[in-house]
Each structure stands twice: as C-alpha cells, then as structure tokens.
Amino acid sequence: MPGDNAAPESVGELSNRLKRMVEGEFGRVRLRGEISGYKRAASGHVYLCLKDDAAVIDGVMWKGQAALLPFAAQDGIEVIASGKLTTYPGRSKYQIVIDRMELAGEGALMALFEKLKAQLGAEGLFDQARKKPLPFMPRTIGVVTSPTGAVIRDILHRLADRCPTRVIVWPVKVQGAGAAEEVAAAVRGFDSIVAGGALPRPDLVIVARGGGSIEDLWAFNEEIVVRAVSGCAIPIISAVGHETDTSLCDHAADLRAPTPTAAAELAVPVLADLRLNIDAWSHRAERCARRYVERGRERVEAQARLLPRRDALLGPQRQRADDAAQRLDRALERRVTAARGKLDRTAGALRPALLTQRIAAARQRLDNTFKLVEALNPAHVLDRGYALVTDRNGGVVSSAPAARRAGALTVRFGDGDVAARVEGSTPKTYVKPKPDQPTLL
C-alpha cells in the first residue's frame, strides 16, 4: 500500500519461520492412527500417512529407524508413532518425523478386509481348483480399467512391444462411489459377449488399476467385484495396485500380476522369441532329418560292402539260364519232329475213299436209329387202336384199381382225347394167357 516501506519477505524465509514455530511449539509428539499409503523408497526411507476418522497427517521414517521396526508395517494397521513434528517447505505441509512406532491394533479397513476374505474364502471363491488356465496366445484381450490413466497406456505399449493383439477397453471408475459396481458390470459384460458376434468375445480379461492407499483400492475388495471375477467364464488376470498391494480381486482372479505392465507380459508371449524358437526348431528338425539320412546312407553303404559282387551273385543264374535255353532249343526241335511224324501218319487215314466209306456207314446207322425211334413212338401205337389213360393230374393210369381210385379219367386216342368217368362194376379177373392160347376177360 502507499507509504508501506516494509521489506518483502521471501517464501523460503516464511517457510523457515513456520518451521521454527511448529518445531518450537510442539516439539516431540506421540500419535495414534491407522497407516495408509505405506511406501518404502529405494533409498530405504519410509513414507506413510497416519489417519483417523477426522484427519490425516503425513509421516516419514528415515532408513535407520525403519530398519529397527519389530514388525512389518503395512496399510490398515493401527499404530502409535512417536517423533518430532515439523514442516516440509518443498510442499508447504506439516509432517511427523517418526523415530519410534509400535502396534496399536488392526485398522477398521483391514479388519473388514480379513472378514470378507474369510467369508468369501469359506464359499470356495478363492479355491485353486476354480482357477482357469490362461490361453497361450489370446486373439482378443479385454481390459477393465480407467481409460484416462497411465495404466491402459502401459498395457497397450507392453502388448505392442511383445505381441500385437486386439484390445477392447471397458472404461470404468477405479475408485470412489460406484467404482465397484462399474468394475463388476464390466467383467459380467465381457463374459456375456457371444462368440462369433459383431463384437469379438475376449479370450482373456485384465482387471487393472495403479497403486494407491487401501482406501483407493477398496473398490476391488468389494464383494460384488469378487463374485463377478470368480464367476467369469473367461480367464482373468488381476493387476490391482503395485507389487506390495493385495486385494480380494487378486485372490478371486485366475492369476495375479504384481503390476499392470506385468499383466500384459503374462497375457501374451514375446512374438520375437516365438519366431526365434520356430526358426530354431526348424533348423533342429532339418539337422535331425539330415543326420537321419546320413546315418541311413552309412548303414546302407556298410551293408553293401558286405554283399557279394553283382557278377559273382548273378553268375550261376546266368549260366543256368544259358543251359536252359540250349535245352529248350533241342526240346523244341524234338517236339516239332515228333509232331510232324504224327501228322504224316494221320494224313494217311484221311484219304477221300476212306472218308466216303466212313460217311456212308454213319448215315446207315443214323437211318436205323430213326426207324427205331419211329417204331417206339407212343403216338404210332395209339394209331393202331390202343389208348393212353391218365388221371386229372396227368399221371398215367396203368391198372383197374388205380382207375377206380382216380374216378375221372382222360383217354387219349390217336386222333384226340376223351373225358371218362369210372362207374361202379365188378372187377374181372385177368388171366394171363398161356402160350399159343387167346386171352379171355
């Protein structure tokens, strides 16, 4: 303001005055609270927050004091911390430099975590038998995460480096009110995609989120998320938080990855390594095949050296063939000579006069045979007054009893048939005629 000649104070000077005031006013303090956001830096120093239901204060424990802790500190544990209250000018906030810390009881969130873990574990949702094997090389990967964070970029970059794969992102909130419901709905949504439809069904699902405090990750401890992950038919990798973070979603998933980047590495193989392996197997198969052929050739050559020479092996057969050919020539000559002599002998019996005589004798025998057949023809017998009697079935009736049994008869004469019926009559005795006597009926 006009007339104000007070020198301006630098930010650093003000920060130092505040630091001296806080350290001088409070000095050492002893606080009770729940650990949240516990993190051990590469230097060995530990950074955390102490909180209760009303406030939160940052805390730091240097490497020497952290190494003397009698227990493994982690989020959700209620502790009593002793130390010096100070400020950190670099961020304009106050904090406690802890030099001693002891257990004060489990925090409310961790107690709820263990309770849910025991309850859902008793139902078998975390059983190893429920775990499904991951596909070796998934064609499509579904990712449930925030679309704006670094997590999705890390996953996509890692997949592109290892083995380019189709990725479908289902955007969800990963913390705060409604986050658990969105994550569960995304998992069920991927599971409900029908194979062969317009939207490809994922072969693998990754549920991912970056690191944070137990409060930030609590959506992945909700029962609705655990049941959705456990009941999904698609294999799921859970990559929630950093390596030291553990959620109930990790227990329900088929595989837990320490980080989202590690989830991408577990999801697909390295394409370059696969190509190298295929090339190596191809060369190995080629060498094996070549070695097999070479060893076979060596065995054949070794066996061939043990076999007799071709001329020595075929010599006796060639000689036997020559002997057989000579015998065949002589046998053919003898066969032709014998056949020629037989032909000459047969030709003498083929003189025309002899043939004519033989033909005449054969014709006479044929005429005699024809006359005999004519004499024995039943039709000629009928022409002389005899008759042929048959029954209704065409069988010959040759006796009186047979005629009486038949009843209806057919009498065949030389010029036709006559139907006849047997009437009752007294049978007459047939007397065989004596020689030179007539026959009487």
C-alpha positions as CSV (number, residue, x, y, z in Angstrom):
1,M,0.0,0.0,0.0
2,P,1.2,3.6,-0.5
3,G,3.6,4.6,2.3
4,D,4.4,1.0,3.3
5,N,8.2,0.7,3.3
6,A,8.4,-2.8,4.9
7,A,10.8,-5.1,3.1
8,P,9.1,-8.1,1.3
9,E,9.7,-11.5,2.8
10,S,10.8,-14.4,0.6
11,V,8.8,-17.6,0.5
12,G,11.8,-19.5,1.9
13,E,12.1,-17.1,4.9
14,L,8.4,-17.5,5.7
15,S,8.6,-21.3,5.4
16,N,11.6,-21.3,7.8
17,R,9.8,-19.1,10.3
18,L,6.8,-21.5,10.2
19,K,9.1,-24.5,10.6
20,R,10.8,-23.0,13.6
21,M,7.4,-22.1,15.1
22,V,6.0,-25.6,14.7
23,E,9.0,-27.3,16.0
24,G,9.4,-24.9,18.9
25,E,5.7,-25.0,19.8
26,F,5.1,-28.8,19.6
27,G,8.5,-30.5,19.7
28,R,8.0,-34.3,20.2
29,V,4.5,-35.8,19.9
30,R,3.0,-39.2,20.3
31,L,0.2,-40.0,17.8
32,R,-2.3,-42.9,17.4
33,G,-3.6,-43.6,13.9
34,E,-4.0,-46.0,11.1
35,I,-1.3,-46.5,8.5
36,S,-2.3,-45.6,4.9
37,G,-0.3,-45.2,1.7
38,Y,2.8,-47.1,3.2
39,K,5.7,-46.9,0.8
40,R,9.4,-47.8,1.2
41,A,11.6,-45.8,-1.2
42,A,14.7,-47.2,-3.0
43,S,16.8,-45.2,-0.5
44,G,15.3,-47.3,2.4
45,H,13.3,-44.3,3.8
46,V,9.6,-45.0,4.6
47,Y,6.8,-42.6,3.7
48,L,3.3,-43.0,5.0
49,C,0.2,-41.3,6.4
50,L,-1.4,-41.6,9.8
51,K,-5.1,-41.1,9.9
52,D,-8.2,-41.4,12.0
53,D,-11.8,-40.6,11.2
54,A,-11.2,-36.8,11.4
55,A,-7.8,-36.0,9.9
56,V,-4.7,-37.2,8.1
57,I,-1.0,-36.3,8.7
58,D,2.0,-37.3,6.6
59,G,4.8,-39.1,8.2
60,V,8.4,-40.1,7.3
61,M,10.8,-42.6,8.9
62,W,14.4,-42.5,7.9
63,K,16.2,-45.6,6.9
64,G,18.0,-46.2,10.2
65,Q,14.8,-46.1,12.3
66,A,12.8,-48.1,9.7
67,A,15.3,-51.0,9.8
68,L,14.7,-51.3,13.6
69,L,10.9,-51.8,13.3
70,P,10.0,-55.0,15.1
71,F,7.1,-55.7,12.8
72,A,6.3,-55.5,9.0
73,A,4.4,-52.2,8.7
74,Q,1.6,-52.2,6.1
75,D,-1.6,-50.3,5.3
76,G,-4.5,-50.7,7.7
77,I,-2.5,-51.4,10.8
78,E,-3.2,-49.1,13.7
79,V,0.0,-47.9,15.4
80,I,1.3,-45.4,17.9
81,A,4.1,-43.3,16.4
82,S,6.5,-41.1,18.4
83,G,8.5,-38.4,16.7
84,K,9.1,-34.7,16.0
85,L,6.6,-32.5,14.4
86,T,8.0,-30.4,11.6
87,T,7.2,-28.9,8.2
88,Y,8.3,-29.7,4.7
89,P,8.8,-26.4,2.9
90,G,9.1,-28.1,-0.5
91,R,5.3,-28.9,-0.4
92,S,4.1,-26.4,2.2
93,K,2.8,-29.1,4.5
94,Y,3.5,-30.3,8.0
95,Q,4.5,-33.9,8.9
96,I,5.9,-36.0,11.6
97,V,9.4,-37.4,11.5
98,I,8.9,-40.8,13.2
99,D,11.7,-42.3,15.2
100,R,9.6,-45.0,17.0
101,M,6.5,-46.9,16.1
102,E,4.6,-49.7,17.8
103,L,1.4,-51.6,17.1
104,A,-1.9,-50.3,18.5
105,G,-4.3,-52.8,16.8
106,E,-5.6,-53.6,13.4
107,G,-7.3,-50.8,11.5
108,A,-11.0,-50.9,10.7
109,L,-10.5,-51.4,7.0
110,M,-8.0,-54.2,7.4
111,A,-10.3,-55.9,9.9
112,L,-13.1,-55.6,7.3
113,F,-10.7,-56.9,4.6
114,E,-9.9,-60.0,6.7
115,K,-13.5,-60.6,7.5
116,L,-14.6,-60.5,3.8
117,K,-11.6,-62.7,2.9
118,A,-12.6,-65.3,5.4
119,Q,-16.3,-65.2,4.4
120,L,-15.7,-65.5,0.7
121,G,-12.9,-68.0,1.1
122,A,-15.2,-70.3,3.0
123,E,-17.6,-70.3,0.0
124,G,-14.7,-71.5,-2.2
125,L,-14.4,-68.4,-4.3
126,F,-10.6,-68.5,-3.8
127,D,-10.1,-72.2,-4.3
128,Q,-7.2,-73.2,-6.6
129,A,-9.5,-75.7,-8.3
130,R,-11.6,-72.9,-9.7
131,K,-8.6,-71.3,-11.4
132,K,-8.7,-71.5,-15.3
133,P,-5.5,-71.8,-17.4
134,L,-4.6,-68.7,-19.5
135,P,-4.6,-69.0,-23.3
136,F,-1.2,-69.2,-24.7
137,M,-1.8,-66.5,-27.4
138,P,-5.1,-64.8,-27.0
139,R,-6.6,-63.1,-30.1
140,T,-8.6,-60.6,-28.1
141,I,-7.9,-59.2,-24.7
142,G,-10.5,-57.3,-22.7
143,V,-9.2,-54.6,-20.2
144,V,-11.3,-53.3,-17.3
145,T,-9.7,-50.0,-16.1
146,S,-9.8,-46.2,-16.3
147,P,-9.5,-45.0,-19.9
148,T,-7.5,-41.9,-18.9
149,G,-4.9,-43.2,-16.6
150,A,-1.3,-44.4,-17.2
151,V,-2.4,-48.0,-16.7
152,I,-4.1,-48.5,-20.0
153,R,-1.2,-46.8,-21.8
154,D,1.3,-49.1,-20.1
155,I,-0.7,-52.2,-21.0
156,L,-1.1,-51.2,-24.6
157,H,2.6,-50.3,-25.0
158,R,3.7,-53.5,-23.4
159,L,1.4,-55.6,-25.6
160,A,2.6,-53.8,-28.7
161,D,6.2,-54.5,-27.8
162,R,5.7,-58.2,-27.1
163,C,2.9,-59.4,-29.4
164,P,0.4,-57.0,-31.0
165,T,-3.1,-58.1,-30.0
166,R,-6.6,-56.8,-30.4
167,V,-7.6,-55.0,-27.2
168,I,-11.1,-54.0,-26.1
169,V,-11.2,-51.5,-23.2
170,W,-14.2,-51.3,-20.9
171,P,-13.9,-47.9,-19.2
172,V,-14.8,-47.8,-15.5
173,K,-14.1,-45.7,-12.4
174,V,-11.4,-47.4,-10.3
175,Q,-12.1,-45.6,-7.0
176,G,-14.8,-43.7,-5.2
177,A,-18.5,-44.2,-5.1
178,G,-19.9,-46.6,-7.7
179,A,-16.5,-47.9,-8.8
180,A,-17.1,-51.4,-7.5
181,E,-20.4,-51.6,-9.4
182,E,-18.9,-50.4,-12.6
183,V,-16.0,-52.9,-12.4
184,A,-18.3,-55.8,-11.7
185,A,-20.6,-54.8,-14.5
186,A,-17.7,-54.6,-16.9
187,V,-16.5,-58.1,-16.0
188,R,-20.0,-59.5,-16.4
189,G,-20.4,-57.6,-19.7
190,F,-17.3,-59.2,-21.2
191,D,-18.5,-62.6,-20.1
192,S,-21.9,-62.0,-21.7
193,I,-20.4,-61.4,-25.2
194,V,-21.5,-64.2,-27.6
195,A,-18.7,-65.8,-29.6
196,G,-19.0,-65.1,-33.3
197,G,-20.9,-61.9,-32.9
198,A,-20.2,-58.4,-34.2
199,L,-18.1,-57.7,-31.1
200,P,-15.4,-60.3,-30.6
201,R,-15.5,-62.2,-27.3
202,P,-12.2,-61.8,-25.4
203,D,-10.1,-64.8,-24.8
204,L,-8.6,-63.1,-21.7
205,V,-9.6,-60.2,-19.4
206,I,-7.3,-58.0,-17.4
207,V,-8.7,-56.0,-14.4
208,A,-6.1,-53.3,-13.7
209,R,-5.5,-50.2,-11.6
210,G,-2.5,-48.3,-10.5
211,G,-1.1,-48.1,-7.0
212,G,-2.7,-46.3,-4.1
213,S,-3.7,-46.5,-0.5
214,I,-6.0,-49.1,0.8
215,E,-8.9,-46.7,0.6
216,D,-8.1,-46.0,-3.0
217,L,-8.0,-49.7,-3.8
218,W,-11.0,-50.6,-1.7
219,A,-13.4,-50.9,-4.7
220,F,-11.5,-54.1,-5.7
221,N,-12.2,-55.6,-2.2
222,E,-16.0,-55.2,-2.6
223,E,-18.0,-58.5,-2.6
224,I,-19.7,-57.6,-5.8
225,V,-16.4,-57.4,-7.7
226,V,-15.1,-60.6,-6.1
227,R,-18.1,-62.6,-7.1
228,A,-18.1,-61.2,-10.7
229,V,-14.4,-62.1,-11.1
230,S,-14.8,-65.6,-9.6
231,G,-17.9,-66.4,-11.7
232,C,-16.5,-65.2,-15.0
233,A,-16.0,-68.0,-17.6
234,I,-13.2,-66.0,-19.3
235,P,-9.7,-66.3,-17.6
236,I,-8.9,-63.2,-15.7
237,I,-5.6,-61.6,-14.6
238,S,-5.9,-59.2,-11.7
239,A,-3.4,-56.3,-11.7
240,V,-4.6,-54.0,-8.9
241,G,-2.1,-51.7,-7.3
242,H,1.7,-52.2,-7.0
243,E,3.6,-55.3,-6.1
244,T,3.0,-54.8,-2.3
245,D,-0.7,-54.2,-2.7
246,T,-3.1,-57.1,-2.3
247,S,-6.9,-57.1,-2.9
248,L,-9.6,-59.7,-2.8
249,C,-9.9,-59.4,-6.5
250,D,-6.4,-60.8,-6.7
251,H,-7.5,-63.9,-4.8
252,A,-10.5,-64.4,-6.9
253,A,-8.8,-64.0,-10.3
254,D,-7.2,-66.9,-12.2
255,L,-3.8,-65.2,-11.9
256,R,-2.4,-62.2,-10.0
257,A,0.1,-59.8,-11.6
258,P,2.2,-57.5,-9.4
259,T,1.6,-54.6,-11.8
260,P,-0.5,-53.8,-14.9
261,T,2.7,-53.9,-17.0
262,A,3.4,-57.4,-15.6
263,A,-0.2,-58.4,-16.5
264,A,0.5,-57.5,-20.2
265,E,3.7,-59.6,-20.0
266,L,1.8,-62.5,-18.6
267,A,-1.0,-62.2,-21.1
268,V,1.0,-62.8,-24.3
269,P,4.3,-64.4,-25.3
270,V,7.1,-62.4,-26.9
271,L,6.5,-62.6,-30.7
272,A,10.2,-62.2,-31.5
273,D,11.0,-65.1,-29.1
274,L,8.4,-67.3,-30.8
275,R,9.8,-66.6,-34.2
276,L,13.3,-67.4,-32.9
277,N,12.0,-70.6,-31.3
278,I,10.3,-71.6,-34.5
279,D,13.4,-70.9,-36.5
280,A,15.5,-72.9,-34.0
281,W,13.1,-75.8,-34.1
282,S,13.1,-75.7,-37.9
283,H,16.8,-75.8,-38.1
284,R,16.9,-78.5,-35.5
285,A,14.4,-80.6,-37.4
286,E,16.4,-80.1,-40.6
287,R,19.6,-81.2,-38.9
288,C,17.8,-84.2,-37.4
289,A,16.4,-85.2,-40.8
290,R,19.8,-84.7,-42.5
291,R,21.5,-86.7,-39.8
292,Y,19.0,-89.5,-40.1
293,V,19.6,-89.6,-43.9
294,E,23.3,-89.6,-43.5
295,R,23.3,-92.4,-40.9
296,G,20.9,-94.4,-43.1
297,R,23.3,-93.9,-46.1
298,E,26.2,-95.0,-43.9
299,R,24.3,-98.1,-42.9
300,V,23.4,-98.9,-46.4
301,E,26.9,-98.5,-47.6
302,A,28.2,-100.7,-44.8
303,Q,25.7,-103.4,-45.7
304,A,26.5,-103.0,-49.3
305,R,30.2,-103.7,-48.7
306,L,29.2,-107.0,-47.0
307,L,27.2,-108.2,-50.0
308,P,28.8,-110.2,-52.8
309,R,29.6,-108.5,-56.1
310,R,26.9,-108.5,-58.7
311,D,28.7,-110.7,-61.2
312,A,29.5,-113.2,-58.5
313,L,25.9,-113.2,-57.3
314,L,24.3,-113.5,-60.7
315,G,26.9,-115.7,-62.5
316,P,25.4,-119.1,-61.6
317,Q,21.9,-117.9,-62.6
318,R,23.2,-116.6,-65.9
319,Q,24.9,-120.0,-66.6
320,R,21.7,-121.9,-65.7
321,A,19.7,-119.6,-68.0
322,D,22.1,-120.3,-70.9
323,D,21.9,-124.1,-70.2
324,A,18.1,-123.9,-70.1
325,A,18.0,-122.0,-73.4
326,Q,20.1,-124.7,-75.1
327,R,17.9,-127.5,-73.7
328,L,14.8,-125.6,-74.8
329,D,16.1,-125.3,-78.4
330,R,16.8,-129.1,-78.6
331,A,13.4,-129.9,-76.9
332,L,11.6,-127.7,-79.5
333,E,13.3,-129.5,-82.4
334,R,12.4,-132.9,-81.0
335,R,8.8,-131.7,-80.4
336,V,8.4,-130.4,-83.9
337,T,9.9,-133.6,-85.4
338,A,7.5,-135.8,-83.4
339,A,4.5,-133.7,-84.3
340,R,5.5,-133.8,-88.0
341,G,5.7,-137.6,-87.9
342,K,2.3,-137.9,-86.2
343,L,0.8,-135.6,-88.8
344,D,2.2,-137.7,-91.6
345,R,0.7,-140.8,-90.0
346,T,-2.7,-139.2,-89.5
347,A,-2.8,-137.8,-93.0
348,G,-2.7,-141.3,-94.4
349,A,-6.0,-142.0,-92.8
350,L,-7.6,-139.0,-94.4
351,R,-7.9,-140.4,-97.9
352,P,-11.1,-139.4,-99.8
353,A,-12.3,-143.0,-100.4
354,L,-11.9,-143.9,-96.7
355,L,-13.7,-140.8,-95.7
356,T,-16.6,-141.6,-98.1
357,Q,-16.9,-145.1,-96.7
358,R,-17.0,-143.8,-93.1
359,I,-19.7,-141.2,-94.0
360,A,-21.9,-143.9,-95.6
361,A,-21.6,-146.2,-92.6
362,A,-22.5,-143.3,-90.3
363,R,-25.6,-142.4,-92.4
364,Q,-26.8,-146.1,-92.3
365,R,-26.5,-146.1,-88.5
366,L,-28.4,-142.8,-88.4
367,D,-31.3,-144.3,-90.5
368,N,-31.6,-147.3,-88.4
369,T,-31.8,-145.3,-85.3
370,F,-34.5,-143.1,-86.8
371,K,-36.6,-146.1,-87.7
372,L,-36.2,-147.5,-84.2
373,V,-37.4,-144.2,-82.7
374,E,-40.4,-144.1,-85.0
375,A,-41.4,-147.6,-84.1
376,L,-41.2,-146.8,-80.4
377,N,-43.2,-143.6,-80.7
378,P,-46.4,-143.8,-78.5
379,A,-48.4,-141.9,-81.0
380,H,-48.0,-144.6,-83.6
381,V,-49.2,-147.2,-81.0
382,L,-52.3,-145.1,-80.5
383,D,-52.9,-145.1,-84.2
384,R,-53.1,-148.9,-84.1
385,G,-56.1,-148.8,-81.7
386,Y,-54.5,-148.5,-78.4
387,A,-55.4,-145.7,-75.9
388,L,-53.4,-143.8,-73.1
389,V,-55.4,-143.4,-69.8
390,T,-54.4,-140.5,-67.5
391,D,-55.9,-139.1,-64.3
392,R,-56.8,-135.4,-63.7
393,N,-53.2,-134.6,-62.8
394,G,-51.8,-136.1,-66.0
395,G,-50.4,-139.2,-64.4
396,V,-50.6,-142.5,-66.3
397,V,-53.3,-144.9,-65.0
398,S,-52.0,-148.4,-65.6
399,S,-54.4,-150.6,-63.6
400,A,-58.1,-151.0,-62.8
401,P,-57.7,-150.2,-59.1
402,A,-55.9,-147.0,-60.0
403,A,-58.7,-146.1,-62.4
404,R,-61.4,-146.6,-59.8
405,R,-59.4,-144.5,-57.3
406,A,-59.0,-141.7,-59.8
407,G,-62.7,-141.6,-60.7
408,A,-62.3,-139.0,-63.5
409,L,-60.0,-140.1,-66.4
410,T,-58.8,-138.8,-69.7
411,V,-58.5,-141.3,-72.6
412,R,-56.1,-140.3,-75.3
413,F,-56.6,-141.9,-78.8
414,G,-54.6,-141.3,-81.8
415,D,-56.9,-138.6,-83.1
416,G,-57.8,-136.8,-79.7
417,D,-58.7,-137.0,-76.0
418,V,-62.0,-138.2,-74.4
419,A,-63.0,-137.5,-70.8
420,A,-64.3,-140.5,-69.0
421,R,-65.7,-141.4,-65.5
422,V,-65.4,-144.8,-63.9
423,E,-68.8,-146.3,-62.9
424,G,-69.2,-149.0,-60.4
425,S,-68.6,-152.5,-61.8
426,T,-67.4,-155.9,-60.7
427,P,-63.8,-156.3,-61.4
428,K,-63.0,-159.1,-63.7
429,T,-60.1,-161.4,-63.2
430,Y,-57.3,-161.0,-65.7
431,V,-55.9,-164.4,-66.8
432,K,-52.5,-164.4,-68.2
433,P,-52.7,-166.2,-71.5
434,K,-50.8,-169.4,-71.9
435,P,-48.5,-169.7,-74.8
436,D,-50.4,-170.3,-78.1
437,Q,-53.8,-169.5,-76.3
438,P,-56.0,-166.4,-76.7
439,T,-56.6,-164.1,-73.8
440,L,-60.0,-164.2,-72.1
441,L,-61.5,-161.4,-70.0
